[in-house]
Amino acid sequence: MGIGASAGGLEAFSELLKNLPAKTGMAFILVQHLDPTHTSELREILSRTTEIPVADVTDGAEVRPDHAYVIPPNSNMDIQKGVLRLSARTLSRGQHLPIDHFLRSLAADRGPLAISVILSGTASDGTEGSRAIKAAGGITFAQDATSAKYSSMPHSAINAGCVDFVVPPAAIAKELARIGKHPYVAAATARQPEPAVASEDEMEALFSLVEKATGVDFTHYKHTTLHRRIKRRMIVHRLESLTDYIRYIRNTPGEVEELYQDILIHVTGFFRDPETFEALRKHVFPYLFQDGKERGTIRVWVPGCSTGEEAYSLAMALLEYLWLHTQKTARASLGNIPFQIFATDISEAALDRARAGCYSEGSVAAISPARLKRFFLPLNGGYQINKSVREMCIFAKQNVAKDPPFSNLDLVSCRNLLIYLGPVLQQRVIPTLHYALKPTGYLMLGNRRAWATSPITSRRSTGRARSFKRRKLPPRRSPISACSTTAVAGQTSPRHPASRRPSPLWRKKRTGCCSTDLFRPALSSTRIWRLCSSGERPGHIWSRRRGSLPSACRKWRARACWSTCAPR
């Protein structure tokens, strides 16, 4: 568990630890804003208030249950496989954000077993870390304003909507002791098999309640994600069986909306995976704005946009490309090409935040000072996207699995969505994306595991920056008629030799009717090796063999494009 505090944190730490039982099965990692030039006496002070052993963190310290650890001054701290790692203190625009830094690593390392506690302090450190903990399925706490000496830090996390409990430190200790005894948490900390969440009938009953209240059917969403979110809600409400939780939902109508919003929490950020945006700048944007090409508005779609960071990142990247190449080529007409970004999601709460374009200090920590100055305005301790960029992005509610898609698009960025969908929905959504694109349009996907079960390419493909180009389907038809879920379900992905790597950039294919045939590799550039991870051999472009039989859809041959490629 990560516990963060700043000014006034000593009293809050002491009150929390004093009320904790000696045996909870949890480890407590205390992160406070400390003077980098002075030795901290926090460990000695806290040791006098609790029976829990308290130690200063050293690099490589293994975390043990029922122990507390204190961050040393002038350091950042991560946790990796249960081991604490220290690194040099870093500043983001003059601010040190050690709480966000640690909580993000805790969310990645412990997932649904992570817990965050934000205590007294100024500014907003801890907000983004708490958001990451909640998105991973963990539990989040914040100190209430009446007991906090300085309420800015907990207030920021509460306003962001990422806090489950808002109580004084003594009550936080009581809740932590209770959570430690919950069957799901106790089994995990004892490294025992977790109790089953629910039977199939119980899950169907729950899905029916959610669909009736929200209009969204989660039956074919990824069940591991759904189980994690459901368990989180059960722990929050002190319930140990799904039958009890279903009864609670029926008696508490507002809980359906809370579960709905929990399921829709997506991990996102500005310019996530920088290599992806580098691939766009080098290989996709030049095609969209190439010389002598007569075209209208450049149209981009971001399905599953969440709170808008991906859409705004694409808008900023497009503007930077236009400004840079207008200056280099002295082509004033290039800067006059309009573009529009459509961003959709099924969460109204997320869309409201996206339209406002307001983000905390932690949200923009990874953005360069030049971009921050050019595209953002300071606002209420955080930042807001400037009006001209906000007007380029149109946010709307849409369920991509059943609502009509956009059409005639040049680029679709679907990096935040597929990872949350099960195979049935993935095979329904991919044809929708194909239908939405122009014949020469591009599809950009995220991490490999996001589309491991989708019928786009082989399971042996690797790499993180993934962009595909659309293949034509004659004649142009709706996604349902062009490729129904039933028709696609039996198809298997083509298998490539293990020693060969498909290209990270794909283009639309001109023939074919099943979803295995919808996209083909886009690049034949000898510079594509720059998209490969360090030490990875350069890839190949894969082309489909001719043939109309279904078996031909799964026969591929490699056409090497690396004869003149030599990594620098």
C-alpha positions in Angstrom: 0.0 0.0 0.0 1.2 3.5 -0.9 0.6 6.3 1.6 1.4 9.9 0.4 1.5 13.1 2.3 3.2 16.5 2.2 2.7 19.5 4.7 1.0 18.3 7.8 1.7 14.7 6.9 3.6 13.8 10.1 0.4 14.1 12.3 -1.6 12.2 9.7 1.0 9.4 9.4 1.2 9.1 13.1 -2.6 8.9 13.6 -2.9 6.3 10.8 -0.2 4.0 12.1 -1.2 4.3 15.7 -4.7 2.9 14.9 -3.5 0.0 12.7 -3.3 -3.5 14.2 0.2 -5.1 14.2 -1.0 -7.9 11.9 -2.9 -7.0 8.7 -0.9 -8.9 6.1 -0.2 -5.6 4.4 3.0 -3.6 3.8 2.9 0.2 4.2 5.1 2.4 2.0 5.2 6.0 3.2 6.0 8.7 0.7 6.4 12.3 2.0 7.7 15.5 0.4 11.0 15.8 2.2 13.7 18.5 2.2 16.4 17.1 -0.2 19.2 18.7 1.7 18.4 17.4 5.2 18.4 14.0 6.8 14.9 12.7 7.7 14.0 11.6 11.2 10.5 10.4 10.1 11.3 6.8 10.8 12.4 7.4 14.4 9.3 9.6 15.1 6.9 7.1 13.6 8.5 4.1 15.3 7.4 5.6 18.6 3.7 5.6 17.6 3.2 2.1 16.3 4.0 -1.6 17.0 4.6 -2.1 13.3 8.3 -2.2 12.4 9.3 1.0 10.5 12.4 1.1 8.3 14.1 3.6 5.9 14.0 2.3 2.4 17.3 1.2 0.8 17.7 0.3 -2.8 16.7 -3.3 -3.4 14.8 -3.7 -0.1 12.3 -6.6 -0.3 8.8 -5.6 0.9 7.6 -7.7 3.8 4.0 -7.9 5.2 3.3 -6.1 8.4 6.2 -3.7 8.0 6.3 0.0 7.2 8.9 1.7 4.9 9.8 5.4 4.7 11.2 7.0 1.5 14.6 8.7 2.0 15.1 12.4 1.1 16.2 13.4 -2.4 14.8 10.2 -4.1 12.2 8.8 -6.3 11.0 5.3 -5.5 9.5 2.4 -7.6 8.4 -1.1 -6.7 9.2 -3.9 -9.1 8.1 -7.5 -8.3 7.9 -6.6 -4.6 11.3 -5.0 -4.4 11.8 -1.3 -3.7 14.1 0.6 -6.1 15.5 4.1 -5.5 16.5 6.6 -8.2 17.6 10.2 -8.3 15.1 12.9 -7.6 13.6 14.4 -10.7 11.6 17.6 -11.2 8.6 18.2 -13.5 8.6 21.9 -14.3 10.2 22.6 -11.0 8.0 20.3 -9.0 8.9 17.0 -7.4 6.0 14.5 -7.6 7.3 11.4 -5.7 3.8 10.2 -4.7 2.4 10.0 -8.2 5.7 8.3 -9.3 5.5 5.6 -6.7 1.7 5.0 -6.9 1.9 4.5 -10.7 4.6 1.8 -10.2 2.5 0.2 -7.4 -0.5 0.0 -9.7 1.6 -1.7 -12.4 3.3 -4.1 -9.9 0.4 -5.1 -7.7 -2.7 -4.4 -9.8 -6.0 -5.0 -7.9 -4.1 -5.6 -4.7 -2.7 -2.0 -4.7 -4.1 0.5 -2.2 -3.4 4.2 -2.1 -3.9 6.7 0.8 -3.6 10.4 0.2 -3.2 12.4 3.4 -2.6 16.1 4.3 -0.6 18.2 1.8 -0.6 21.0 -0.6 -0.9 20.9 -4.4 -2.1 17.8 -6.3 0.6 15.2 -6.0 -1.0 11.7 -5.6 -4.0 12.4 -7.8 -2.8 10.7 -10.9 -1.3 7.9 -8.9 -4.6 7.3 -7.2 -6.3 7.3 -10.6 -3.8 4.6 -11.8 -4.5 2.5 -8.6 -8.3 2.7 -9.2 -7.9 1.8 -12.9 -5.9 -1.2 -11.9 -8.7 -2.4 -9.7 -7.2 -1.2 -6.4 -8.8 0.7 -3.5 -8.2 4.4 -2.9 -8.5 6.6 0.2 -8.2 10.3 1.0 -8.2 12.2 4.3 -11.3 14.3 4.9 -11.0 18.1 4.9 -11.9 18.5 8.6 -9.0 16.3 9.9 -6.4 17.4 7.3 -4.1 20.2 8.3 -3.7 21.0 4.6 -6.5 19.7 2.3 -5.3 20.5 -1.2 -3.8 17.1 -1.9 -6.7 14.9 -0.8 -9.2 17.5 -2.2 -7.5 17.2 -5.6 -7.9 13.4 -5.6 -11.5 13.6 -4.5 -12.4 16.1 -7.2 -10.8 13.8 -9.8 -13.4 11.1 -8.9 -10.7 8.5 -8.1 -11.3 8.1 -4.3 -13.4 5.4 -2.7 -13.3 6.4 0.9 -13.0 10.0 2.4 -12.5 9.6 6.1 -10.1 10.7 8.9 -6.8 8.7 9.4 -8.2 6.6 12.3 -11.1 5.5 10.2 -8.7 4.7 7.3 -6.9 2.4 9.6 -10.1 0.7 10.6 -11.1 0.2 6.9 -7.6 -1.2 6.0 -7.8 -3.8 8.8 -11.3 -4.8 7.5 -10.1 -5.0 3.8 -7.1 -7.2 4.9 -9.6 -9.8 6.2 -11.8 -9.8 3.0 -11.7 -13.3 1.4 -10.3 -12.0 -1.9 -7.6 -9.9 -0.3 -6.7 -12.5 2.4 -6.4 -15.3 -0.2 -4.1 -13.2 -2.4 -1.8 -12.0 0.5 -1.6 -15.6 1.7 -0.8 -16.7 -1.9 -3.8 -19.1 -1.9 -6.2 -19.7 -4.8 -8.7 -16.9 -5.0 -12.4 -17.8 -4.4 -14.4 -17.8 -7.6 -16.2 -14.5 -8.2 -19.5 -15.9 -9.5 -21.3 -18.5 -11.5 -22.3 -17.9 -15.1 -25.9 -17.4 -14.1 -25.0 -14.8 -11.5 -22.9 -12.9 -14.0 -25.7 -12.9 -16.5 -28.1 -11.6 -13.9 -25.6 -8.8 -13.1 -25.1 -7.9 -16.8 -28.8 -7.8 -17.2 -29.1 -5.3 -14.3 -26.4 -3.1 -15.8 -27.8 -3.2 -19.3 -31.2 -2.3 -18.1 -29.9 0.8 -16.3 -27.2 2.0 -18.8 -28.1 0.4 -22.2 -24.7 -1.2 -22.4 -24.3 -5.0 -22.6 -21.0 -6.1 -21.0 -21.5 -9.8 -21.7 -18.6 -9.9 -24.2 -16.2 -7.6 -22.5 -13.0 -9.2 -21.2 -14.1 -11.2 -18.2 -10.8 -10.8 -16.3 -11.4 -7.0 -16.3 -15.0 -7.4 -15.3 -14.2 -9.7 -12.5 -11.6 -7.3 -11.2 -14.0 -4.4 -11.2 -16.8 -6.4 -9.5 -14.5 -7.7 -6.8 -13.4 -4.1 -6.2 -17.0 -3.0 -5.6 -17.6 -5.9 -3.4 -14.6 -5.1 -1.2 -15.7 -1.4 -1.0 -19.2 -2.4 0.2 -18.0 -5.2 2.6 -19.7 -7.9 0.6 -18.3 -11.4 0.2 -20.5 -13.0 -2.5 -21.9 -11.9 -5.8 -25.4 -12.9 -4.6 -25.1 -10.4 -1.8 -23.8 -7.8 -4.3 -26.7 -8.3 -6.7 -29.1 -7.9 -3.8 -27.2 -4.7 -2.8 -27.5 -3.3 -6.4 -31.2 -4.0 -6.5 -31.7 -2.2 -3.2 -29.3 0.7 -4.1 -30.0 2.0 -7.6 -27.0 4.3 -7.6 -24.6 1.4 -7.3 -25.3 0.3 -10.9 -23.9 3.7 -12.1 -20.9 3.3 -9.8 -20.1 -0.1 -11.2 -20.7 1.1 -14.7 -18.2 4.0 -14.3 -15.7 1.6 -12.6 -15.8 -0.8 -15.6 -15.2 2.1 -18.0 -12.1 3.4 -16.2 -9.3 3.2 -18.8 -5.6 3.9 -18.4 -4.6 6.7 -20.8 -2.3 9.7 -21.0 -0.8 12.3 -23.2 1.6 11.0 -25.9 1.5 7.5 -24.5 4.2 5.3 -26.1 6.2 8.1 -27.8 7.5 5.7 -30.5 3.9 5.4 -31.8 3.8 9.2 -32.4 7.2 9.1 -34.0 5.9 6.4 -36.4 3.0 8.6 -37.3 5.2 11.6 -37.9 7.6 9.7 -40.1 5.3 7.4 -42.1 1.6 8.4 -41.9 1.5 12.2 -41.7 3.7 12.6 -44.9 1.2 10.4 -46.8 -1.8 12.4 -45.5 -0.2 15.7 -46.6 1.8 14.6 -49.6 2.5 16.9 -52.5 0.1 17.2 -55.3 -2.7 15.4 -53.5 -6.1 16.9 -53.8 -8.1 16.4 -50.7 -10.5 18.0 -48.3 -10.4 17.8 -44.5 -8.2 15.3 -42.8 -10.6 13.2 -40.7 -9.4 11.3 -37.6 -11.4 9.1 -35.2 -10.5 8.0 -31.7 -13.0 5.4 -30.4 -12.8 4.8 -26.6 -11.3 8.2 -26.1 -11.8 8.2 -22.3 -10.9 11.6 -20.9 -9.5 13.0 -24.1 -5.7 12.7 -23.8 -5.3 10.6 -26.9 -7.4 12.9 -29.1 -5.6 16.0 -27.9 -2.2 14.3 -28.4 -3.1 13.6 -32.0 -4.3 17.2 -32.5 -1.0 18.5 -31.1 1.1 16.1 -33.2 -0.7 17.1 -36.4 -0.3 20.8 -35.7 3.4 20.3 -34.9 3.9 18.4 -38.2 2.1 21.1 -40.2 4.0 24.0 -38.6 7.4 22.3 -39.0 6.9 21.2 -42.7 5.3 24.5 -43.7 8.5 26.2 -42.5 10.8 23.7 -44.1 9.1 23.5 -47.5 7.7 27.1 -47.6 4.4 25.6 -48.6 1.8 27.9 -47.2 -1.0 25.7 -48.6 0.1 22.8 -46.4 -0.8 24.8 -43.3 -4.2 25.5 -44.7 -5.3 21.9 -44.9 -8.0 21.5 -42.3 -8.3 18.5 -40.0 -10.9 17.3 -37.6 -10.7 14.8 -34.8 -13.8 12.8 -33.7 -13.5 11.3 -30.3 -16.1 8.9 -28.8 -16.8 7.0 -25.7 -19.8 5.5 -23.8 -19.0 7.3 -20.6 -20.7 10.7 -20.3 -18.5 11.5 -17.2 -15.3 10.9 -19.2 -16.6 12.9 -22.2 -17.5 15.9 -19.9 -13.9 15.9 -18.6 -12.5 15.6 -22.2 -14.6 18.5 -23.5 -13.4 20.7 -20.6 -9.8 19.9 -21.4 -8.7 20.4 -17.8 -5.9 18.2 -16.4 -3.9 18.1 -13.2 -0.2 18.8 -12.8 0.5 15.0 -12.7 -1.5 14.4 -15.9 0.8 16.7 -17.9 4.0 15.7 -16.2 5.3 13.8 -19.3 4.6 16.8 -21.7 7.6 18.8 -22.7 7.8 22.4 -21.5 7.6 23.6 -25.1 4.4 21.7 -25.8 3.0 22.9 -22.4 3.6 26.5 -23.3 2.2 26.2 -26.8 -0.9 24.1 -26.2 -1.9 24.6 -22.5 -3.0 27.4 -20.2 -2.5 27.3 -16.4 -5.8 26.9 -14.5 -6.6 26.3 -10.9 -3.4 24.5 -10.0 -3.5 22.5 -13.2 -3.7 23.1 -16.9 -6.3 23.4 -19.7 -5.9 22.7 -23.4 -6.2 26.0 -25.2 -9.4 26.8 -27.0 -8.1 26.4 -30.6 -7.0 22.8 -30.0 -10.2 22.0 -28.1 -12.3 23.2 -31.1 -10.5 20.7 -33.4 -11.8 17.8 -31.3 -15.4 16.8 -31.3 -16.4 14.6 -28.4 -19.6 12.5 -28.6 -21.2 9.5 -26.9 -21.1 6.3 -29.0 -21.0 2.6 -28.5 -18.7 1.4 -31.2 -20.0 -2.2 -30.9 -23.5 -1.3 -32.0 -23.8 2.4 -33.0 -23.2 3.5 -36.7 -19.6 4.4 -37.2 -18.1 7.5 -38.9 -17.0 7.2 -42.5 -14.4 8.4 -45.0 -11.7 8.6 -42.3 -8.0 9.0 -42.9 -6.9 7.7 -39.6 -8.4 5.7 -36.7 -6.6 5.5 -33.4 -7.9 2.5 -31.4 -5.3 2.2 -28.7 -7.5 2.4 -25.6 -10.3 0.0 -26.5 -9.5 -3.4 -27.8 -7.7 -4.6 -24.6 -11.0 -4.4 -22.7 -13.0 -6.4 -25.3 -13.4 -10.1 -25.5 -12.8 -12.0 -28.8 -16.4 -11.7 -29.9 -16.5 -8.0 -29.6 -13.1 -7.6 -31.1 -14.2 -9.4 -34.2 -17.3 -7.2 -34.4 -15.4 -4.0 -33.9 -12.5 -4.6 -36.4 -14.9 -4.7 -39.5 -16.5 -1.5 -38.1 -13.1 0.3 -38.1 -12.5 -1.1 -41.6 -15.8 0.3 -42.9 -15.1 3.7 -41.3 -11.8 4.2 -43.2 -11.1 5.5 -46.6 -9.6 3.0 -49.1 -6.2 4.5 -48.2 -6.9 5.0 -44.5 -4.7 3.9 -41.5 -5.6 2.1 -38.3 -3.4 2.5 -35.3 -3.5 0.0 -32.4 -1.8 -0.1 -29.1 0.1 -2.6 -27.1 0.4 -6.1 -28.6 -1.7 -7.7 -25.9 -4.6 -5.3 -26.8 -5.3 -7.2 -30.0 -3.8 -10.6 -29.3 -7.2 -12.3 -30.0 -8.3 -10.1 -32.8 -8.1 -11.4 -36.4 -5.7 -8.8 -37.7 -2.4 -10.6 -37.8 -0.4 -13.5 -36.4 0.0 -14.2 -32.7 3.8 -14.2 -33.3 3.9 -10.5 -34.3 5.7 -8.2 -31.8 6.3 -4.6 -31.1 4.3 -1.8 -29.5 3.7 0.9 -32.2 1.1 -0.7 -34.4 -0.5 1.0 -37.4 -2.4 -0.7 -40.2 -3.7 0.4 -43.5 -7.2 -0.4 -44.8 -7.9 -3.0 -47.5 -10.7 -2.4 -49.9 -13.9 -4.4 -49.8 -16.0 -4.2 -53.0 -18.7 -3.1 -52.8 -18.6 -0.8 -49.7 -21.1 -2.2 -47.2 -22.0 -1.7 -43.6 -20.0 -3.6 -41.0 -22.8 -5.9 -40.1 -23.4 -7.1 -43.7 -19.8 -7.1 -44.7 -18.6 -9.2 -41.8 -21.0 -10.5 -39.2 -19.9 -11.9 -35.8 -21.1 -15.3 -36.7 -19.2 -15.4 -40.0 -15.9 -14.3 -38.4 -16.0 -16.4 -35.2 -14.7 -19.5 -37.0 -11.8 -17.8 -38.7 -8.3 -18.2 -37.4 -5.4 -15.8 -37.7 -2.6 -16.5 -40.3 0.5 -17.8 -38.8 3.9 -16.4 -39.7 7.2 -18.1 -39.2 8.6 -17.4 -35.7 11.8 -15.8 -37.1 9.9 -13.2 -39.1 8.3 -10.0 -37.9 5.3 -8.3 -39.5 5.6 -4.6 -40.2 4.3 -2.2 -37.5 2.4 -0.2 -40.1 -0.4 -1.6 -42.1 -2.7 -0.4 -45.0 -6.1 -1.4 -46.1 -6.4 -4.4 -48.6 -8.3 -4.3 -51.9 -9.9 -7.7 -51.7 -11.3 -10.1 -49.2 -14.4 -10.3 -47.1 -13.4 -11.8 -43.7 -11.8 -9.8 -40.9 -8.5 -11.7 -41.4 -8.3 -9.9 -44.8 -9.2 -6.4 -43.7 -5.8 -4.8 -43.3 -2.3 -5.3 -44.7 1.1 -3.9 -43.8 1.6 -0.3 -44.8 5.3 0.3 -45.0 8.0 -0.7 -47.5 10.4 1.9 -46.1 13.9 0.7 -45.3 13.8 3.0 -42.2 11.1 1.0 -40.5 13.6 -0.7 -38.3 13.4 2.3 -36.1 10.0 1.1 -34.9 11.5 -2.1 -33.6 12.5 -2.5 -30.0 16.1 -2.5 -29.0 17.9 -5.6 -30.2 15.0 -6.8 -32.3 15.8 -7.8 -35.9 14.2 -5.7 -38.6 10.8 -6.9 -39.7 9.1 -7.8 -43.0 6.1 -6.7 -44.9 3.6 -9.4 -45.3 1.5 -9.8 -48.4 -1.5 -12.1 -49.0 -1.2 -14.8 -51.6 -3.7 -14.7 -54.5 -6.7 -16.9 -54.2 -10.3 -16.8 -53.5 -10.7 -19.9 -51.3 -11.0 -19.4 -47.5 -7.8 -21.3 -47.0 -6.0 -18.8 -49.1 -6.9 -16.1 -46.6 -4.5 -17.8 -44.2 -1.6 -18.3 -46.5 1.0 -15.6 -46.4 4.4 -15.0 -47.8 7.0 -12.5 -46.7 8.5 -9.9 -48.9 11.7 -8.6 -47.3 12.3 -4.8 -47.5 15.5 -4.6 -45.5 18.3 -5.1 -48.1 19.5 -1.5 -47.7 18.6 -1.2 -44.0 21.3 -1.0 -41.4 20.6 0.2 -37.9 22.6 3.2 -36.7 
